[in-house]
Amino acid sequence: MKRLLIACETIRDEVEMALQRTGAELETVWMSNLLHDSPERLKNALQEEIDKAEADYDQLLFAYGNCGNGLLGLKSEKATLIIPRYGDCIDILLSEKENLDRIRTSTYFLTQGWLRGEKSLDKEFQHNLEKYGESRARRVMEIMFKNYKNLMLIDSGAYPVADHLPRVNDIGELIGLEVVVDQGSITPLEKLVTGEWTEGFCIIPPGQVTTHNDFDGVAVRKV
């Protein structure tokens, strides 16, 4: 079976670690993290990759959750699609936490990938600062994060957490959130790249479209 991995840049560190740990060798297509701005754009971009790859690969693996329903409506006429049955990347990295839904109600999450992104929180504030001035920029951030209490840096083991803590602490002070560090896991990604799909994965045969039923019981996460 020829396999292609289609992965989000946001979790590139974790995906590369999963490949290294397992020894899996997969050709990988990296998708822009800016696609998270729109579920429709994400779906369309992924479908384009499917259309380009399906003639050459038997199985297309996705290092994605169902981000804002952005993975619904995908279809390959020739290849099998394998997608982790999770709401988003946070659900993947914190899959071992039993109280994740409760944590999510008051916590904003960061990893090295999120910090590296073009729309990180401090970069977003700087953009608003230049556009609106300090008073309004701070008000925008206050409104955005009024329902959050914590800013969590996920220690997935894929990068040195200590290197990012000064910046994360600055962001926490900027938006008024308490910084916490908590352990993550890349086990679902390891299972994805090694073909351990007996549990926790959507396996979509050729000619079938991904639907809500494939992610039955999984919470829909906003992009």
C-alpha positions in Angstrom: 0.0 0.0 0.0 1.3 3.4 -1.0 0.5 6.0 1.7 0.7 9.8 1.7 0.5 11.9 4.9 -1.4 15.2 4.6 -0.6 17.3 7.7 -1.2 20.7 9.3 1.8 22.9 9.8 0.5 23.8 13.2 1.4 20.3 14.6 4.5 19.8 12.4 6.7 19.3 15.4 4.5 16.6 16.8 4.0 14.8 13.5 7.7 14.8 12.8 8.3 13.4 16.3 5.8 10.6 15.7 7.5 9.7 12.4 10.9 9.7 14.2 9.7 7.6 17.1 8.0 5.0 15.1 10.4 4.9 12.2 7.6 5.4 9.8 8.7 6.7 6.4 5.9 8.7 4.7 5.9 11.3 2.0 4.3 14.3 3.6 2.3 17.3 2.3 2.3 20.2 4.8 -0.8 22.4 4.7 -0.7 26.1 5.8 -2.0 26.8 9.3 -3.8 29.9 7.8 -6.4 27.5 6.4 -7.8 27.3 9.9 -9.3 30.7 9.4 -12.1 29.1 7.3 -13.5 25.5 7.4 -14.6 25.9 3.8 -11.1 27.0 2.6 -9.6 24.1 4.6 -12.0 21.6 3.0 -11.3 22.9 -0.5 -7.5 22.9 0.0 -7.6 19.3 1.3 -9.8 18.2 -1.5 -7.3 19.6 -4.0 -4.6 17.6 -2.4 -6.8 14.5 -2.6 -7.5 15.0 -6.2 -3.8 15.4 -7.0 -2.7 12.4 -5.0 -5.4 9.8 -5.4 -4.0 8.3 -8.7 -0.6 7.6 -7.1 -1.5 6.5 -3.5 -3.8 3.8 -2.1 -4.2 5.5 1.3 -4.3 9.2 2.3 -3.6 9.8 6.0 -4.6 13.1 7.6 -2.9 14.7 10.6 -6.0 16.7 11.4 -9.0 16.6 13.6 -12.4 17.6 12.2 -11.5 21.3 12.7 -14.7 23.3 12.5 -16.2 20.6 10.3 -13.5 21.4 7.8 -12.9 17.7 7.0 -16.6 17.0 6.1 -17.4 16.5 2.5 -14.0 15.1 1.5 -14.0 12.3 -1.1 -11.5 10.2 -3.1 -12.6 8.1 -6.0 -9.5 5.9 -5.8 -7.9 6.1 -2.4 -8.9 5.3 1.2 -9.0 8.3 3.6 -7.8 7.8 7.2 -8.7 10.6 9.6 -8.2 10.7 13.4 -11.7 10.8 15.0 -11.1 14.0 17.1 -12.6 17.5 17.1 -9.3 19.3 16.4 -5.6 19.2 17.0 -6.0 20.1 20.7 -8.2 17.1 21.2 -5.4 15.0 19.6 -2.6 16.3 21.7 -4.6 16.2 25.0 -6.4 12.9 24.1 -5.4 11.3 27.4 -7.1 13.9 29.6 -10.5 12.7 30.9 -11.6 16.3 31.8 -10.6 18.0 28.6 -14.1 19.3 27.8 -14.2 21.1 31.2 -10.6 22.4 30.7 -11.5 23.8 27.3 -14.2 26.0 28.7 -11.7 28.3 30.4 -8.4 27.6 28.7 -6.6 28.9 25.5 -4.0 26.5 24.2 -0.5 27.0 22.7 2.2 24.8 21.3 5.4 25.7 19.5 3.4 25.4 16.2 0.9 27.9 17.3 3.6 30.3 18.5 5.3 29.9 15.1 2.2 30.8 13.2 1.6 34.0 11.4 -1.4 34.8 13.6 0.0 34.1 17.0 -1.5 36.1 19.9 1.3 38.6 20.3 1.5 39.1 16.5 -2.2 39.7 16.4 -1.9 42.2 19.2 0.9 44.0 17.4 -1.2 44.2 14.3 -4.1 45.7 16.2 -1.8 48.1 18.0 -0.5 49.4 14.7 -4.0 49.6 13.2 -6.1 51.0 16.1 -3.7 52.2 18.8 -2.9 50.7 22.2 -6.2 51.5 24.0 -8.4 49.8 21.4 -5.9 47.0 20.8 -6.0 46.1 24.4 -9.8 46.3 24.4 -10.0 43.9 21.5 -7.9 41.4 23.3 -9.9 41.8 26.5 -13.1 41.1 24.6 -11.6 38.1 22.8 -10.4 36.4 26.0 -13.0 37.5 28.6 -14.3 34.0 29.0 -10.8 32.4 29.5 -8.8 32.1 32.7 -5.8 30.1 31.7 -3.2 30.1 28.9 -1.9 26.5 28.5 1.4 25.7 26.8 1.1 22.0 25.9 4.3 20.0 26.6 4.0 17.4 23.8 7.6 16.4 24.1 8.3 17.6 20.6 10.1 20.9 21.6 11.8 22.5 24.6 9.1 24.1 26.6 11.5 26.2 28.7 12.6 28.0 25.5 9.1 29.4 25.0 8.0 30.2 28.5 9.3 33.8 28.6 7.3 34.6 25.5 4.2 32.7 26.7 4.4 34.6 30.1 4.5 37.9 28.2 1.4 36.8 26.2 -0.3 35.8 29.4 0.4 39.1 30.9 -0.8 40.9 27.8 -4.2 39.2 27.7 -4.6 38.7 31.4 -4.5 34.9 31.6 -2.6 32.7 34.0 0.0 30.6 32.3 0.1 26.8 32.9 2.1 24.0 31.4 0.5 20.6 31.0 1.6 17.3 29.5 0.4 16.3 26.1 0.6 13.1 24.0 1.3 12.2 20.4 0.0 8.7 20.7 -2.9 9.3 18.2 -0.3 10.6 15.7 1.9 7.6 16.2 -1.0 5.3 15.6 -1.9 7.3 12.5 1.5 6.9 10.8 1.9 3.2 11.7 -1.5 2.0 10.6 -3.0 1.2 14.0 -6.5 2.4 13.0 -8.7 -0.2 14.8 -10.0 2.5 17.2 -10.2 6.3 17.1 -10.0 6.7 13.3 -12.4 7.3 10.4 -11.6 5.0 7.5 -13.4 6.3 4.4 -13.3 3.9 1.4 -13.0 5.1 -2.2 -16.1 6.8 -3.5 -17.5 7.6 -0.1 -17.8 11.2 1.3 -16.9 12.1 4.9 -20.0 13.0 6.9 -21.0 13.9 10.5 -21.7 10.2 11.1 -18.0 9.4 10.6 -17.2 11.7 13.6 -20.2 10.6 15.6 -19.9 11.6 19.2 -17.0 13.9 18.6 -17.5 17.5 19.6 -17.3 20.1 16.9 -14.5 22.5 17.6 -14.4 26.0 16.1 -11.5 26.7 13.8 
